[in-house]
Amino acid sequence: MSNEITYPVGYGTQRVTMTDFKQRYEPRLHPEFAKRFFAFIEHKRGVIGVGGGWRTKPHPVSAASRAGRSFHQSQDWKSGEFYAAFDLVQTNPEPGGIHIAPRWSEVPVQGSQDADDFGVHMNVASESWHMQPVEIDGFLPWHWNGRPDLFVGYPSTLYGPQEPVPPQVPQFNPAMGFFSLWPLNPNKPRVAQKAFVTERVAKGYDNWTDRGDAVKYLQGVILHKAGGRIKVDGYYGPMSEARIVDLQKWFNLTVDGLVGPQVWGLLDALSAT
């Protein structure tokens, strides 16, 4: 009987060796993402696998997954045309059971040490199965920032020295214009009202906020570019949430009042109009 580790694939009970696993998912995959992704999968030693990778057509479940905006589809990078997203599955603890969605404790949550170590993260708060490179947090921010390529060799602890990291985006500075360089910042926090943020932080998510320069930026975009009645005070209260809900309804986004990759992409696009 072979002791070779096998990995769950698909949404049934199939398991394959790493050789078969790579043959299945490496074609069309961004080479740098492939290095990080397979390192993470091997680290999980058969617990985590892939339900879905490259797609010919998007799953139209959200604005982010519509045709042309999904990283499950091939995108144009500096290094070529590749996809860079996976929907993961986890081994079912019940013998013979079909693969299940991974638990948050088994995957690198956005902003966590595991995400820093492996260079991959789960960047959709409601989807413990969706994985992308750490540089990617939504299609529109990536697209409006010029479709930058992934850092080669990231992270250095696994693959050696990485390319120079771009300088940090300056903080909000009204003297430099309404928005400073915030539209180019790919690492904006997620924003919600205080009670929701407190709940998320209690669960271990440290990339949520209800105040600060990022909130001033979104308020400024609404005030100056979207005709919204709003006070630019850096506090995400009921009025700010109401204006975000208005934008979500108008642009046919998920209406939840939360500011994540989809809304940031919209605000960044509006800031350039």
C-alpha positions in Angstrom: 0.0 0.0 0.0 1.4 3.4 -1.0 2.2 6.0 1.7 2.3 8.8 -0.9 0.2 11.8 0.2 -2.9 12.5 -1.8 -4.9 15.7 -2.1 -8.7 16.3 -2.5 -9.8 17.7 -5.8 -13.2 18.6 -7.1 -16.4 18.5 -5.1 -16.8 14.8 -4.7 -14.4 12.3 -3.0 -11.6 12.2 -5.6 -8.0 12.4 -4.3 -4.8 12.6 -6.4 -1.0 12.6 -5.9 0.9 15.9 -6.0 2.2 15.0 -9.5 -1.3 14.6 -10.8 -2.4 17.7 -8.8 0.1 19.9 -10.5 -0.6 18.5 -14.0 -4.3 19.4 -13.4 -3.9 22.9 -12.1 -0.5 24.3 -13.2 -1.4 24.9 -16.9 -2.4 28.6 -17.4 -1.6 29.4 -13.7 0.6 32.4 -13.0 4.1 30.9 -12.4 4.9 33.0 -9.3 1.4 32.2 -7.8 2.1 28.5 -8.6 5.3 28.5 -6.5 3.4 30.0 -3.5 0.3 28.0 -4.0 1.9 24.5 -4.3 4.2 25.3 -1.3 1.1 26.0 0.8 -0.8 22.9 -0.4 2.2 20.7 0.3 2.5 22.3 3.8 -1.1 21.2 4.5 -0.1 17.5 3.8 -3.3 16.3 2.2 -5.8 18.3 4.2 -6.4 21.1 1.6 -7.0 20.7 -2.1 -8.8 22.4 -5.0 -12.5 22.4 -5.9 -12.1 24.8 -8.8 -9.3 26.6 -10.6 -9.2 28.0 -14.1 -12.6 28.7 -15.8 -13.7 29.3 -19.3 -16.7 31.1 -18.0 -17.2 33.0 -14.8 -19.7 32.0 -12.1 -22.0 35.1 -12.1 -22.6 35.1 -8.4 -21.3 38.7 -7.8 -20.0 41.7 -9.6 -16.4 40.6 -8.8 -16.9 37.3 -10.7 -18.5 38.6 -13.9 -16.8 38.0 -17.2 -13.4 39.5 -17.5 -13.2 40.4 -13.8 -12.5 37.0 -12.3 -8.9 35.9 -11.5 -10.2 32.3 -12.2 -10.1 33.5 -15.8 -6.9 34.3 -17.6 -5.8 38.0 -17.1 -3.1 40.0 -18.9 0.0 40.4 -16.7 3.4 41.9 -17.5 4.7 38.3 -17.6 1.9 36.8 -19.7 -1.7 35.7 -19.7 -2.5 33.6 -16.6 -5.2 32.9 -14.0 -4.5 33.4 -10.3 -7.3 32.2 -8.1 -8.5 28.9 -6.6 -11.6 27.7 -4.7 -10.2 25.3 -2.1 -11.8 22.2 -0.5 -10.9 20.4 2.6 -10.8 16.7 3.5 -14.0 15.6 5.1 -13.4 14.2 8.6 -16.3 11.7 8.0 -14.9 8.6 6.3 -16.1 8.5 2.7 -17.7 11.9 2.9 -17.4 14.4 0.0 -14.9 17.3 0.3 -16.1 20.3 2.4 -15.3 24.0 2.4 -12.1 24.7 4.4 -12.3 26.1 7.9 -10.9 29.6 8.5 -8.3 28.0 10.9 -6.9 25.9 8.0 -6.3 28.8 5.5 -4.2 32.0 5.4 -6.7 34.8 6.3 -6.0 38.1 4.7 -3.5 40.1 6.9 -2.5 37.0 8.9 1.1 35.7 9.5 0.3 32.7 7.2 -0.6 35.1 4.4 2.7 36.9 4.9 4.6 33.6 5.0 3.1 32.0 1.9 2.2 35.0 -0.2 -1.4 33.9 -0.6 -4.6 34.9 1.2 -8.3 34.4 1.5 -9.4 38.0 0.7 -13.2 37.6 0.6 -14.6 37.8 4.2 -17.5 35.5 3.5 -15.6 32.9 1.5 -13.1 30.7 3.4 -12.4 28.8 0.1 -11.4 31.6 -2.3 -7.6 32.1 -2.5 -5.5 34.7 -4.5 -2.0 36.2 -4.3 -1.5 38.7 -1.5 -0.9 41.5 -4.0 -4.4 41.0 -5.3 -7.5 42.3 -3.5 -10.1 42.8 -6.1 -10.1 43.3 -9.9 -10.7 47.0 -10.2 -7.9 48.2 -7.8 -5.5 45.9 -9.7 -6.8 47.1 -13.1 -6.8 50.8 -12.3 -3.3 50.4 -10.9 -2.0 49.3 -14.3 -2.4 45.5 -13.8 0.9 45.1 -11.9 2.6 41.7 -11.9 3.4 39.7 -8.8 6.6 40.1 -6.9 9.0 37.4 -8.1 10.3 35.2 -5.2 7.8 36.4 -2.6 8.1 35.7 0.3 11.9 35.8 0.8 11.7 33.3 3.7 10.6 30.6 1.2 12.2 31.5 -2.1 15.1 33.9 -1.5 15.4 37.6 -2.2 12.4 39.3 -3.7 12.2 42.3 -6.0 12.2 45.7 -4.4 8.9 46.6 -2.8 7.3 49.8 -4.1 7.4 52.7 -1.7 4.4 52.9 0.7 1.5 55.1 -0.4 1.5 58.4 1.5 -1.2 59.0 4.0 -4.3 61.1 3.2 -3.2 64.7 2.6 -5.8 67.3 1.5 -2.9 69.6 0.5 -2.1 67.2 -2.3 -5.6 67.1 -3.6 -8.9 65.6 -2.5 -7.6 62.1 -2.4 -3.8 62.3 -2.2 -2.5 59.0 -3.6 -5.2 56.8 -1.9 -6.6 55.7 -5.3 -3.3 53.9 -5.9 -3.2 52.2 -2.5 -3.9 48.5 -3.1 -3.9 47.7 0.7 -6.9 49.6 1.9 -8.6 48.2 5.0 -12.2 47.0 5.0 -14.6 49.5 6.5 -17.8 49.0 8.4 -19.7 50.5 11.4 -18.1 50.1 14.8 -20.2 47.2 16.1 -19.4 45.1 13.0 -15.7 45.9 13.2 -15.6 45.0 16.8 -17.1 41.6 16.0 -14.7 40.9 13.2 -11.7 41.9 15.2 -12.8 39.6 18.0 -12.7 36.8 15.5 -9.1 37.5 14.5 -9.5 39.9 11.6 -7.3 42.9 12.0 -7.9 44.6 8.6 -11.2 46.1 9.5 -11.8 49.7 10.7 -14.5 52.2 11.2 -12.4 55.4 11.2 -9.2 57.1 9.9 -7.7 58.3 6.6 -9.3 55.5 4.5 -12.7 56.6 5.7 -11.9 60.3 4.9 -10.9 59.1 1.4 -14.2 57.3 0.7 -16.2 60.2 2.1 -14.3 62.6 -0.1 -15.0 60.6 -3.2 -18.7 60.4 -2.4 -18.8 64.2 -1.6 -16.8 65.4 -4.7 -17.5 62.7 -7.3 -20.8 61.0 -6.4 -22.9 64.0 -5.3 -23.5 62.6 -1.9 -24.4 64.6 1.2 -21.7 63.5 3.6 -19.4 64.9 6.2 -15.7 64.2 5.7 -14.8 63.5 9.3 -13.0 60.1 9.1 -15.8 58.3 11.0 -17.9 55.6 9.3 -21.2 56.1 10.9 -24.8 55.7 9.8 -24.7 58.5 7.2 -21.5 57.2 5.6 -23.0 53.7 5.5 -26.2 55.0 3.9 -24.2 56.7 1.1 -22.3 53.5 0.5 -25.6 51.5 0.3 -26.8 54.1 -2.3 -23.7 53.4 -4.4 -24.1 49.7 -4.1 -27.7 49.8 -5.2 -26.9 52.2 -8.1 -24.0 50.1 -9.4 -25.7 46.8 -8.8 -23.2 45.6 -6.2 -24.0 43.5 -3.1 -26.0 45.8 -0.8 -24.6 45.3 2.7 -23.0 48.7 3.6 -19.6 47.1 3.9 -16.6 48.6 2.1 -14.4 45.8 0.7 -12.6 45.2 -2.7 -15.7 45.8 -4.9 -16.6 49.1 -3.3 -13.0 50.3 -3.1 -12.6 49.5 -6.8 -15.7 51.5 -7.5 -14.6 54.4 -5.4 -11.1 54.4 -7.0 -12.8 54.4 -10.5 -15.0 57.4 -9.4 -12.0 59.3 -8.1 -10.4 59.3 -11.5 -13.5 60.8 -13.3 
